[in-house]
């Protein structure tokens, strides 16, 4: 008899190590958890930075708004001063003409003529000085008004300095006008 060959069953495939499938899933979950925490931390840091930046911009905006309000008040004041200077110039010119006419009617024709000529020369010189000073004042204030309309293009300190110069120029003009008015009183 011949012996039948012995058939051996193939060895079963080695079983995977216990917990190996679960280990891979746990690692994926751990990586996802770490990534989620990292993204959350990044978003939190970005939000905090944005809030700080937003607060800084808001503070700057409030500062600029206050400065604009201040400059608008200065513009209104300069406009009022400009109108007052124009009125003074008009009044001074009318008064000079009236007083010159009154003085011309005085005394003897020859004496009056000489007095008139001397007086007219003196008054004309003084009037020219006043008119020139008031004209410079008006021009300075008009230019200041123009600067204040575009105040955001200039430094506030420069605007204040120019305003002080114009105010001094106008004060000089007012003093010259007062001196002329005293000269013209009969």
Backbone as a printed PyTorch tensor [residue, N CA C, xyz], in Angstrom:
tensor([[[  0.8080,  -1.1240,   0.0000],
         [  0.0000,   0.0000,   0.0000],
         [  0.8530,   1.1870,   0.0000]],

        [[  0.4200,   1.8470,  -0.6500],
         [  1.1740,   3.0830,  -0.7260],
         [  0.5250,   4.0730,   0.2120]],

        [[  1.3760,   4.6690,   0.7250],
         [  0.8650,   5.6560,   1.6880],
         [  0.4870,   6.9080,   0.9590]],

        [[ -0.5880,   7.3540,   1.4030],
         [ -1.0580,   8.6150,   0.7900],
         [ -0.2660,   9.7560,   1.3860]],

        [[  0.0570,  10.5880,   0.5440],
         [  0.8530,  11.6890,   1.0950],
         [  0.0410,  12.4260,   2.1400]],

        [[  0.7250,  12.8440,   3.0700],
         [  0.0430,  13.5710,   4.1430],
         [ -0.1690,  15.0190,   3.7190]],

        [[ -1.3360,  15.3850,   3.8760],
         [ -1.6840,  16.7800,   3.4970],
         [ -1.6780,  17.5740,   4.7750]],

        [[ -0.9410,  18.5560,   4.7040],
         [ -0.9170,  19.4070,   5.9000],
         [ -1.6380,  20.6840,   5.5800]],

        [[ -2.3250,  21.1140,   6.5080],
         [ -3.0810,  22.3660,   6.2950],
         [ -2.1160,  23.5370,   6.3710]],

        [[ -2.3640,  24.4970,   5.5030],
         [ -1.4400,  25.6470,   5.5580],
         [ -1.5570,  26.3370,   6.9000]],

        [[ -0.4670,  26.9220,   7.2710],
         [ -0.4680,  27.6520,   8.5520],
         [ -1.3440,  28.8860,   8.4080]],

        [[ -2.0850,  29.1490,   9.4070],
         [ -2.9250,  30.3630,   9.3080],
         [ -2.0340,  31.6040,   9.3230]],

        [[ -2.5160,  32.6350,   8.6750],
         [ -1.7500,  33.9040,   8.6130],
         [ -1.5940,  34.4270,  10.0150]],

        [[ -0.4420,  34.9950,  10.2620],
         [ -0.2440,  35.4720,  11.6260],
         [ -1.2820,  36.5430,  11.9620]],

        [[ -1.8200,  36.4180,  13.0700],
         [ -2.8410,  37.3800,  13.4930],
         [ -2.1660,  38.7030,  13.8100]],

        [[ -2.9020,  39.7600,  13.5200],
         [ -2.3070,  41.0740,  13.8050],
         [ -2.2310,  41.2240,  15.3020]],

        [[ -1.2950,  41.9940,  15.6690],
         [ -1.0770,  42.1790,  17.1020],
         [ -2.3090,  42.7750,  17.7160]],

        [[ -2.6330,  42.3560,  18.8940],
         [ -3.8420,  42.8810,  19.5150],
         [ -3.7290,  44.3870,  19.7230]],

        [[ -4.7890,  45.1210,  19.3380],
         [ -4.8620,  46.5660,  19.5560],
         [ -4.1650,  47.3650,  18.4790]],

        [[ -3.6760,  46.6600,  17.4430],
         [ -2.9440,  47.3810,  16.4130],
         [ -3.8760,  48.2640,  15.6150]],

        [[ -5.0370,  47.8840,  15.2460],
         [ -6.0090,  48.6890,  14.4870],
         [ -6.4970,  49.8440,  15.3230]],

        [[ -6.6940,  49.5840,  16.5750],
         [ -7.1370,  50.6620,  17.4700],
         [ -6.0180,  51.6640,  17.6730]],

        [[ -4.8190,  51.2700,  17.6840],
         [ -3.6740,  52.1650,  17.8840],
         [ -3.5730,  53.1650,  16.7540]],

        [[ -3.7860,  52.7570,  15.5370],
         [ -3.7230,  53.6570,  14.3940],
         [ -4.8510,  54.6820,  14.4790]],

        [[ -6.0300,  54.2710,  14.8050],
         [ -7.1700,  55.1950,  14.9410],
         [ -6.9400,  56.1920,  16.0640]],

        [[ -6.3410,  55.7200,  17.1610],
         [ -6.0670,  56.6070,  18.2940],
         [ -5.0290,  57.6390,  17.9020]],

        [[ -4.0300,  57.2000,  17.1120],
         [ -3.0050,  58.1540,  16.6760],
         [ -3.6060,  59.2040,  15.7570]],

        [[ -4.4790,  58.8030,  14.8600],
         [ -5.1400,  59.7440,  13.9510],
         [ -5.9750,  60.7310,  14.7590]],

        [[ -6.6900,  60.2130,  15.7400],
         [ -7.4960,  61.1010,  16.5840],
         [ -6.6080,  62.0590,  17.3750]],

        [[ -5.4890,  61.5780,  17.8580],
         [ -4.5620,  62.4250,  18.6190],
         [ -4.0130,  63.5300,  17.7250]],

        [[ -3.6330,  63.1750,  16.4840],
         [ -3.1120,  64.1680,  15.5350],
         [ -4.1960,  65.1950,  15.2310]],

        [[ -5.4130,  64.7300,  14.9960],
         [ -6.5240,  65.6510,  14.7310],
         [ -6.7790,  66.5690,  15.9200]],

        [[ -6.7020,  65.9950,  17.1290],
         [ -6.9160,  66.7940,  18.3300],
         [ -5.8350,  67.8610,  18.4600]],

        [[ -4.5830,  67.4960,  18.2420],
         [ -3.4700,  68.4510,  18.3280],
         [ -3.6310,  69.5240,  17.2540]],

        [[ -4.0010,  69.1220,  16.0290],
         [ -4.1860,  70.0850,  14.9430],
         [ -5.3240,  71.0410,  15.2720]],

        [[ -6.4020,  70.5160,  15.8170],
         [ -7.5470,  71.3560,  16.1880],
         [ -7.1550,  72.3610,  17.2650]],

        [[ -6.3990,  71.8970,  18.2510],
         [ -5.9430,  72.7870,  19.3300],
         [ -5.0170,  73.8610,  18.7590]],

        [[ -4.1200,  73.4700,  17.8350],
         [ -3.1850,  74.4320,  17.2270],
         [ -3.9520,  75.4850,  16.4240]],

        [[ -4.9190,  75.0440,  15.6230],
         [ -5.7200,  75.9900,  14.8330],
         [ -6.5220,  76.8950,  15.7650]],

        [[ -7.0820,  76.3250,  16.8120],
         [ -7.8400,  77.1370,  17.7840],
         [ -6.9520,  78.1600,  18.4560]],

        [[ -5.7350,  77.7570,  18.8410],
         [ -4.8000,  78.6860,  19.4860],
         [ -4.4090,  79.7880,  18.5130]],

        [[ -4.1370,  79.4010,  17.2510],
         [ -3.7930,  80.4090,  16.2300],
         [ -4.9400,  81.4070,  16.0520]],

        [[ -6.1520,  80.9080,  15.9370],
         [ -7.3130,  81.7930,  15.7660],
         [ -7.4970,  82.6910,  16.9890]],

        [[ -7.2640,  82.1570,  18.1730],
         [ -7.4000,  82.9690,  19.3880],
         [ -6.3560,  84.0840,  19.4090]],

        [[ -5.0980,  83.7570,  19.0980],
         [ -4.0210,  84.7640,  19.0750],
         [ -4.3250,  85.8190,  18.0080]],

        [[ -4.7640,  85.3760,  16.8400],
         [ -5.1020,  86.3130,  15.7620],
         [ -6.2470,  87.2350,  16.1770]],

        [[ -7.2330,  86.7040,  16.8350],
         [ -8.3710,  87.5060,  17.2990],
         [ -7.9280,  88.5440,  18.3230]],

        [[ -7.0880,  88.1390,  19.2560],
         [ -6.5950,  89.0760,  20.2710],
         [ -5.8050,  90.1940,  19.6140]],

        [[ -4.9340,  89.8470,  18.6760],
         [ -4.1540,  90.8720,  17.9630],
         [ -5.0770,  91.8190,  17.1950]],

        [[ -6.0600,  91.2580,  16.5210],
         [ -6.9990,  92.0820,  15.7610],
         [ -7.7570,  93.0270,  16.6960]],

        [[ -8.1630,  92.5380,  17.8540],
         [ -8.8830,  93.3860,  18.8110],
         [ -7.9970,  94.5410,  19.2780]],

        [[ -6.7240,  94.2400,  19.5600],
         [ -5.7980,  95.3020,  19.9740],
         [ -5.6320,  96.3320,  18.8670]],

        [[ -5.4190,  95.8370,  17.6520],
         [ -5.2490,  96.7400,  16.5040],
         [ -6.5000,  97.5820,  16.2950]],

        [[ -7.6370,  96.9670,  16.3980],
         [ -8.9070,  97.6810,  16.2300],
         [ -9.0600,  98.7610,  17.2900]],

        [[ -8.6950,  98.4600,  18.5130],
         [ -8.7950,  99.4450,  19.5950],
         [ -7.8470, 100.6170,  19.3470]],

        [[ -6.6360, 100.3140,  18.8650],
         [ -5.6860, 101.3870,  18.5650],
         [ -6.2140, 102.2940,  17.4600]],

        [[ -6.7530, 101.7020,  16.4010],
         [ -7.3050, 102.5080,  15.3030],
         [ -8.4960, 103.3360,  15.7770]],

        [[ -9.3140, 102.7550,  16.6150],
         [-10.4660, 103.4970,  17.1280],
         [-10.0090, 104.6820,  17.9700]],

        [[ -8.9670, 104.4750,  18.7790],
         [ -8.4250, 105.5620,  19.5990],
         [ -7.8750, 106.6810,  18.7040]],

        [[ -7.1550, 106.2900,  17.6530],
         [ -6.6230, 107.2960,  16.7180],
         [ -7.7640, 108.0530,  16.0410]],

        [[ -8.7920, 107.3470,  15.6600],
         [ -9.9340, 107.9830,  14.9950],
         [-10.5960, 109.0000,  15.9150]],

        [[-10.7330, 108.6660,  17.1870],
         [-11.3160, 109.6100,  18.1500],
         [-10.4300, 110.8430,  18.2840]],

        [[ -9.1120, 110.6210,  18.3280],
         [ -8.1700, 111.7460,  18.4250],
         [ -8.2840, 112.6590,  17.2190]],

        [[ -8.3600, 112.0690,  16.0290],
         [ -8.4910, 112.8830,  14.8200],
         [ -9.8260, 113.6190,  14.7930]],

        [[-10.8670, 112.9870,  15.2650],
         [-12.1770, 113.6440,  15.2920],
         [-12.1430, 114.8620,  16.2140]],

        [[-11.4860, 114.7210,  17.3590],
         [-11.3690, 115.8580,  18.2720],
         [-10.5470, 116.9820,  17.6470]],

        [[ -9.4810, 116.6120,  16.9460],
         [ -8.6400, 117.6210,  16.3010],
         [ -9.4120, 118.3390,  15.1970]],

        [[-10.2050, 117.6040,  14.4270],
         [-11.0140, 118.2160,  13.3740],
         [-12.0250, 119.1800,  13.9900]],

        [[-12.6470, 118.7870,  15.0920],
         [-13.6150, 119.6690,  15.7530],
         [-12.9320, 120.9450,  16.2210]],

        [[-11.7350, 120.8090,  16.7720],
         [-10.9820, 121.9790,  17.2230],
         [-10.6400, 122.8890,  16.0460]],

        [[-10.2100, 122.2940,  14.9480],
         [ -9.8560, 123.0930,  13.7680],
         [-11.0830, 123.7680,  13.1690]],

        [[-12.2200, 123.1160,  13.2330],
         [-13.4560, 123.7410,  12.7310],
         [-13.8170, 124.9660,  13.5750]],

        [[-13.6050, 124.8470,  14.8870],
         [-13.8730, 126.0030,  15.7460],
         [-12.9110, 127.1400,  15.4010]],

        [[-11.6620, 126.8170,  15.1530],
         [-10.6850, 127.8350,  14.7720],
         [-11.0740, 128.4680,  13.4410]],

        [[-11.5550, 127.6490,  12.5230],
         [-11.9870, 128.1540,  11.2220],
         [-13.1490, 129.1270,  11.3830]],

        [[-14.1090, 128.7800,  12.2300],
         [-15.2370, 129.6760,  12.4820],
         [-14.7670, 130.9870,  13.0900]],

        [[-13.8290, 130.8970,  14.0430],
         [-13.2860, 132.1090,  14.6710],
         [-12.5420, 132.9640,  13.6610]],

        [[-11.7380, 132.3330,  12.8100],
         [-10.9840, 133.0790,  11.8040],
         [-11.9320, 133.7310,  10.8050]],

        [[-12.9990, 133.0550,  10.4440],
         [-13.9790, 133.6310,   9.5160],
         [-14.6430, 134.8610,  10.1340]],

        [[-14.9610, 134.7860,  11.4200],
         [-15.5680, 135.9320,  12.1160],
         [-14.5980, 137.1040,  12.1580]],

        [[-13.3310, 136.8130,  12.4620],
         [-12.3250, 137.8720,  12.5010],
         [-12.1420, 138.4930,  11.1210]],

        [[-12.1840, 137.6810,  10.0950],
         [-12.0540, 138.1790,   8.7260],
         [-13.1910, 139.1280,   8.3990]],

        [[-14.3910, 138.7670,   8.7560],
         [-15.5540, 139.6240,   8.4950],
         [-15.4320, 140.9340,   9.2740]],

        [[-14.9770, 140.8570,  10.5250],
         [-14.8030, 142.0640,  11.3410],
         [-13.7390, 142.9750,  10.7330]],

        [[-12.6500, 142.3910,  10.2310],
         [-11.5860, 143.1940,   9.6140],
         [-12.0910, 143.8830,   8.3540]],

        [[-12.8960, 143.2050,   7.5840],
         [-13.4820, 143.8240,   6.3750],
         [-14.3830, 144.9930,   6.7590]],

        [[-15.1810, 144.7950,   7.8030],
         [-16.0570, 145.8840,   8.2600],
         [-15.2260, 147.0740,   8.7350]],

        [[-14.1520, 146.8200,   9.4700],
         [-13.2860, 147.9040,   9.9490],
         [-12.6570, 148.6560,   8.7840]],

        [[-12.2180, 147.9320,   7.7760],
         [-11.6130, 148.5640,   6.6060],
         [-12.6200, 149.4560,   5.9080]],

        [[-13.8160, 148.9890,   5.7510],
         [-14.8780, 149.7640,   5.1020],
         [-15.2090, 151.0100,   5.9200]],

        [[-15.3340, 150.8410,   7.2330],
         [-15.6370, 151.9720,   8.1210],
         [-14.4990, 152.9910,   8.1090]],

        [[-13.2800, 152.5240,   8.1590],
         [-12.1240, 153.4270,   8.1630],
         [-12.0540, 154.2210,   6.8700]],

        [[-12.2890, 153.5660,   5.7630],
         [-12.2490, 154.2570,   4.4670],
         [-13.3250, 155.3320,   4.3900]],

        [[-14.5310, 155.0110,   4.8230],
         [-15.6260, 155.9960,   4.8010],
         [-15.3170, 157.1610,   5.7440]],

        [[-14.7870, 156.8550,   6.9080],
         [-14.4580, 157.9080,   7.8840],
         [-13.3480, 158.8130,   7.3650]],

        [[-12.3490, 158.2500,   6.7400],
         [-11.2550, 159.0430,   6.1780],
         [-11.7980, 160.0120,   5.1310]],

        [[-12.6580, 159.5260,   4.2900],
         [-13.2360, 160.3830,   3.2530],
         [-14.0590, 161.4980,   3.8770]],

        [[-14.8870, 161.1700,   4.8630],
         [-15.7210, 162.1840,   5.5290],
         [-14.8600, 163.2350,   6.2190]],

        [[-13.8500, 162.7960,   6.9520],
         [-13.0030, 163.7390,   7.6770],
         [-12.1720, 164.5980,   6.7330]],

        [[-11.7100, 164.0280,   5.6730],
         [-10.9590, 164.8040,   4.6930],
         [-11.8510, 165.8840,   4.0920]],

        [[-13.0890, 165.5570,   3.8340],
         [-14.0380, 166.5460,   3.2950],
         [-14.3150, 167.6460,   4.3150]],

        [[-14.4780, 167.2700,   5.5900],
         [-14.7220, 168.2620,   6.6360],
         [-13.5310, 169.2070,   6.7880]],

        [[-12.3390, 168.6480,   6.8060],
         [-11.1430, 169.4610,   6.9650],
         [-10.9330, 170.3890,   5.7760]],

        [[-11.3390, 169.9640,   4.6040],
         [-11.1500, 170.7760,   3.4020],
         [-11.9830, 172.0570,   3.4350]],

        [[-13.0650, 172.0460,   4.1800],
         [-13.9650, 173.1890,   4.2320],
         [-13.5250, 174.2460,   5.2450]],

        [[-12.4210, 174.0590,   5.9230],
         [-11.9720, 174.9670,   6.9520],
         [-11.2250, 176.1770,   6.3770]],

        [[-11.4730, 177.3030,   7.0710],
         [-10.6460, 178.5050,   6.8990],
         [-10.5640, 179.1180,   5.5270]],

        [[ -9.5890, 179.9390,   5.4030],
         [ -9.2740, 180.6850,   4.1930],
         [ -8.8890, 179.7250,   3.0890]],

        [[ -9.1960, 180.1260,   1.8520],
         [ -8.9250, 179.2380,   0.7210],
         [ -7.4460, 178.8660,   0.6400]],

        [[ -6.5570, 179.8160,   0.7310],
         [ -5.1220, 179.5060,   0.5940],
         [ -4.6110, 178.7280,   1.7980]],

        [[ -4.9530, 179.2120,   3.0080],
         [ -4.5170, 178.5250,   4.2140],
         [ -5.1740, 177.1600,   4.2780]],

        [[ -6.4580, 177.1580,   3.9680],
         [ -7.2000, 175.8950,   3.9920],
         [ -6.6230, 174.9250,   2.9730]],

        [[ -6.2620, 175.4830,   1.8070],
         [ -5.6980, 174.6030,   0.7720],
         [ -4.3790, 173.9950,   1.2450]],

        [[ -3.5100, 174.8520,   1.8500],
         [ -2.2240, 174.3450,   2.3380],
         [ -2.4380, 173.3500,   3.4800]],

        [[ -3.3500, 173.7250,   4.3960],
         [ -3.6490, 172.8080,   5.5000],
         [ -4.2340, 171.4960,   4.9730]],

        [[ -5.1230, 171.6570,   4.0220],
         [ -5.7420, 170.4690,   3.4340],
         [ -4.6940, 169.5760,   2.7890]],

        [[ -3.7880, 170.2100,   2.0500],
         [ -2.7510, 169.4470,   1.3820],
         [ -1.8530, 168.7280,   2.3950]],

        [[ -1.4410, 169.4740,   3.4310],
         [ -0.6060, 168.8520,   4.4740],
         [ -1.3750, 167.7300,   5.1830]],

        [[ -2.6020, 168.0760,   5.5550],
         [ -3.4280, 167.0970,   6.2650],
         [ -3.7110, 165.8860,   5.3850]],

        [[ -4.0470, 166.1690,   4.1410],
         [ -4.3620, 165.0860,   3.2050],
         [ -3.1530, 164.1710,   3.0130]],

        [[ -1.9740, 164.7790,   2.9500],
         [ -0.7500, 163.9920,   2.8050],
         [ -0.5430, 163.1090,   4.0320]],

        [[ -0.7080, 163.7360,   5.1980],
         [ -0.5330, 162.9800,   6.4420],
         [ -1.5800, 161.8860,   6.5760]],

        [[ -2.8420, 162.2540,   6.3240],
         [ -3.9380, 161.2910,   6.4350],
         [ -3.8010, 160.2090,   5.3720]],

        [[ -3.4160, 160.6130,   4.1810],
         [ -3.2610, 159.6250,   3.1030],
         [ -2.1780, 158.6060,   3.4560]],

        [[ -1.0700, 159.1130,   4.0090],
         [ -0.0090, 158.1920,   4.4350],
         [ -0.4900, 157.2530,   5.5150]],

        [[ -1.1780, 157.8310,   6.5140],
         [ -1.7000, 157.0000,   7.6000],
         [ -2.7700, 156.0420,   7.0800]],

        [[ -3.6310, 156.5580,   6.1960],
         [ -4.6990, 155.7230,   5.6390],
         [ -4.1050, 154.5990,   4.7960]],

        [[ -3.0640, 154.9200,   4.0460],
         [ -2.4190, 153.8830,   3.2310],
         [ -1.8190, 152.8010,   4.1270]],

        [[ -1.2230, 153.2430,   5.2470],
         [ -0.6490, 152.2800,   6.1940],
         [ -1.7520, 151.3940,   6.7730]],

        [[ -2.8590, 152.0340,   7.1780],
         [ -3.9820, 151.2780,   7.7440],
         [ -4.5740, 150.3400,   6.6990]],

        [[ -4.8040, 150.8770,   5.5020],
         [ -5.3980, 150.0500,   4.4410],
         [ -4.4830, 148.8750,   4.1030]],

        [[ -3.1880, 149.1420,   4.0290],
         [ -2.2370, 148.0690,   3.7330],
         [ -2.2420, 147.0260,   4.8480]],

        [[ -2.2130, 147.5040,   6.1000],
         [ -2.2040, 146.5760,   7.2360],
         [ -3.4930, 145.7630,   7.2850]],

        [[ -4.6340, 146.4300,   7.0780],
         [ -5.9060, 145.7010,   7.0920],
         [ -5.9860, 144.7450,   5.9020]],

        [[ -5.4570, 145.1750,   4.7640],
         [ -5.4310, 144.2930,   3.5940],
         [ -4.5900, 143.0540,   3.8580]],

        [[ -3.4410, 143.2310,   4.5050],
         [ -2.5960, 142.0870,   4.8520],
         [ -3.3110, 141.1850,   5.8530]],

        [[ -4.0150, 141.8040,   6.7860],
         [ -4.7760, 141.0340,   7.7770],
         [ -5.8390, 140.1900,   7.0720]],

        [[ -6.5880, 140.8420,   6.1840],
         [ -7.6530, 140.1390,   5.4620],
         [ -7.0540, 139.0200,   4.6160]],

        [[ -5.9650, 139.3080,   3.9080],
         [ -5.3210, 138.2750,   3.0800],
         [ -4.8280, 137.1210,   3.9410]],

        [[ -4.2030, 137.4580,   5.0700],
         [ -3.7170, 136.4150,   5.9690],
         [ -4.8460, 135.5490,   6.4900]],

        [[ -5.9610, 136.1820,   6.8440],
         [ -7.0940, 135.4100,   7.3630],
         [ -7.7300, 134.5570,   6.2620]],

        [[ -7.7920, 135.0980,   5.0560],
         [ -8.3340, 134.2990,   3.9540],
         [ -7.4540, 133.0800,   3.7110]],

        [[ -6.1440, 133.2900,   3.7510],
         [ -5.2310, 132.1700,   3.5570],
         [ -5.3630, 131.1700,   4.7080]],

        [[ -5.5190, 131.6740,   5.9370],
         [ -5.6990, 130.7970,   7.0930],
         [ -6.9730, 129.9790,   6.9390]],

        [[ -8.0510, 130.6150,   6.4690],
         [ -9.3060, 129.8940,   6.2460],
         [ -9.0860, 128.7890,   5.2190]],

        [[ -8.3390, 129.0930,   4.1620],
         [ -8.0310, 128.0710,   3.1560],
         [ -7.2520, 126.9160,   3.7530]],

        [[ -6.2620, 127.2340,   4.6030],
         [ -5.4750, 126.1800,   5.2510],
         [ -6.3580, 125.3510,   6.1650]],

        [[ -7.2490, 126.0090,   6.8970],
         [ -8.0970, 125.2760,   7.8420],
         [ -9.1000, 124.3800,   7.1230]],

        [[ -9.5030, 124.7570,   5.9110],
         [-10.4180, 123.9020,   5.1600],
         [ -9.7380, 122.5930,   4.7840]],

        [[ -8.4310, 122.6270,   4.5720],
         [ -7.6620, 121.4300,   4.2460],
         [ -6.7060, 121.1160,   5.3930]],

        [[ -7.1880, 121.2210,   6.6010],
         [ -6.3410, 121.0980,   7.7890],
         [ -5.6280, 119.7520,   7.8700]],

        [[ -6.2080, 118.7120,   7.3010],
         [ -5.5780, 117.3990,   7.4010],
         [ -4.2840, 117.3220,   6.5870]],

        [[ -4.0110, 118.3150,   5.7320],
         [ -2.7770, 118.3350,   4.9470],
         [ -1.6470, 119.0590,   5.6660]],

        [[ -1.9370, 119.6810,   6.8290],
         [ -0.9390, 120.4830,   7.5190],
         [ -0.7900, 120.0040,   8.9580]],

        [[  0.3390, 120.2730,   9.5320],
         [  0.5790, 119.9860,  10.9400],
         [ -0.2250, 120.9840,  11.7730]],

        [[ -0.8260, 120.4950,  12.8390],
         [ -1.6320, 121.3660,  13.7040],
         [ -0.7710, 122.4700,  14.3080]],

        [[  0.4670, 122.1710,  14.6590],
         [  1.3510, 123.1910,  15.2480],
         [  1.6630, 124.2880,  14.2350]],

        [[  1.8300, 123.9130,  12.9570],
         [  2.0710, 124.9150,  11.9150],
         [  0.8510, 125.8110,  11.7370]],

        [[ -0.3380, 125.2010,  11.7790],
         [ -1.5640, 125.9880,  11.6470],
         [ -1.7080, 126.9670,  12.8110]],

        [[ -1.4120, 126.4970,  14.0240],
         [ -1.5160, 127.3860,  15.1950],
         [ -0.5130, 128.5230,  15.1000]],

        [[  0.7050, 128.2160,  14.6620],
         [  1.7360, 129.2460,  14.5400],
         [  1.3170, 130.2860,  13.4870]],

        [[  0.8000, 129.8180,  12.3520],
         [  0.3660, 130.7520,  11.3170],
         [ -0.8150, 131.5900,  11.8140]],

        [[ -1.7250, 130.9560,  12.5610],
         [ -2.8630, 131.7010,  13.1210],
         [ -2.3700, 132.7980,  14.0580]],

        [[ -1.3660, 132.5100,  14.8770],
         [ -0.8190, 133.5160,  15.7900],
         [ -0.1800, 134.6620,  15.0050]],

        [[  0.5060, 134.3410,  13.9110],
         [  1.1090, 135.3840,  13.0830],
         [  0.0330, 136.2780,  12.4660]],

        [[ -1.0270, 135.6570,  11.9790],
         [ -2.1190, 136.4330,  11.3810],
         [ -2.7970, 137.2880,  12.4490]],

        [[ -2.9930, 136.7200,  13.6340],
         [ -3.6130, 137.4920,  14.7210],
         [ -2.7560, 138.6950,  15.0880]],

        [[ -1.4360, 138.5300,  15.1140],
         [ -0.5360, 139.6440,  15.4280],
         [ -0.6050, 140.7040,  14.3280]],

        [[ -0.6460, 140.2550,  13.0820],
         [ -0.7600, 141.1640,  11.9510],
         [ -2.0660, 141.9640,  12.0470]],

        [[ -3.1500, 141.3120,  12.3910],
         [ -4.4490, 141.9810,  12.5230],
         [ -4.4500, 142.9330,  13.7240]],

        [[ -3.7780, 142.5410,  14.8020],
         [ -3.6890, 143.4230,  15.9730],
         [ -2.9110, 144.6900,  15.6040]],

        [[ -1.8340, 144.5480,  14.8350],
         [ -1.0780, 145.7160,  14.3630],
         [ -1.9680, 146.6200,  13.5080]],

        [[ -2.7730, 146.0120,  12.6460],
         [ -3.6770, 146.7770,  11.7910],
         [ -4.7120, 147.5230,  12.6380]],

        [[ -5.2390, 146.8780,  13.6590],
         [ -6.2140, 147.5330,  14.5320],
         [ -5.5850, 148.6960,  15.2820]],

        [[ -4.3470, 148.5210,  15.7440],
         [ -3.6590, 149.6230,  16.4340],
         [ -3.4230, 150.7940,  15.4790]],

        [[ -3.0160, 150.5060,  14.2580],
         [ -2.8090, 151.5640,  13.2670],
         [ -4.1290, 152.2740,  12.9650]],

        [[ -5.2070, 151.5290,  12.8960],
         [ -6.5210, 152.1130,  12.6350],
         [ -6.9510, 153.0150,  13.7920]],

        [[ -6.7350, 152.5540,  15.0250],
         [ -7.0890, 153.3730,  16.1870],
         [ -6.2720, 154.6620,  16.2120]],

        [[ -5.0070, 154.5640,  15.8740],
         [ -4.1470, 155.7490,  15.8150],
         [ -4.6630, 156.7180,  14.7560]],

        [[ -5.0520, 156.1930,  13.6150],
         [ -5.5950, 157.0440,  12.5470],
         [ -6.9050, 157.6880,  12.9890]],

        [[ -7.7590, 156.9180,  13.6640],
         [ -9.0220, 157.4800,  14.1290],
         [ -8.7800, 158.6340,  15.0930]],

        [[ -7.8100, 158.4980,  15.9810],
         [ -7.4850, 159.6020,  16.8960],
         [ -6.9700, 160.8060,  16.1230]],

        [[ -6.1820, 160.5720,  15.1090],
         [ -5.6360, 161.6430,  14.2690],
         [ -6.7600, 162.3750,  13.5520]],

        [[ -7.7970, 161.6630,  13.1750],
         [ -8.8760, 162.2540,  12.3830],
         [ -9.9420, 162.9500,  13.2340]],

        [[ -9.9270, 162.7350,  14.5370],
         [-10.9600, 163.3810,  15.3770],
         [-10.7590, 164.8920,  15.3580]],

        [[-11.8710, 165.6590,  15.2160],
         [-11.7480, 167.1280,  15.1560],
         [-11.3650, 167.7280,  16.5000]]])
